[in-house]
Amino acid sequence: MSAYIKFTRSLGIAIFAAALSVITARAEISERPGWAVLPSPHAYAALVDRVLAAAKTHKIGVVAQASATVGAKRVLKKDIAGNMVIGLYHPRFAVPMLEASVAAGIEAPIRVYLTENADGTATLSYKLPSHVFAPYMDDGGDTLKALAAELDTLFAALAADAVSNK
């Protein structure tokens, strides 16, 4: 095989792999059962800031942040689309949750997922707290059901604030 053919084949494979990684990294979140998926008009970094501000407004603590984007850049020296999970919770929810069901404690904090879209905007997604806590309802009864409903309302308001144009 000539050097030109080898080069052309290698170049083609490299271009295909690069295109595939971009497509994979920028795959947008789709609707799924038990999830809220809110596209936003904001860029990824702006949406991160807006979620953190909305958490303060709604008096829920940011207890964890993890970013595949930051990790890939720092550890692998690779750029990928914006991607972050933010864990939100507060002791005012933790105490009654644990009193209702110790097993449900593994689900706290409730996470929101921020992803960068191919068009430069970002999406905020999260599993509804009522969906997250559904497996523990037999243990937690009415207390856990009421708490999950309260958290559903809080997360919907927080998410709406974060993705709004205001």
Secondary structure, DSSP 4 states (H G I P E B T S, - for coil): --HHHHHHHHHHHHHHHHHHHHHHHTPPP---TTEEEEE-SS-HHHHHHHHHHHHHHTT-EEEEEEEHHHHHHHHH------EEEEEEE-HHHHHHHHHH-SGGGGGPSEEEEEEE-TTS-EEEEEE-HHHHTGGGHHHHHHHHHHHHHHHHHHHHHHHHHHHS--
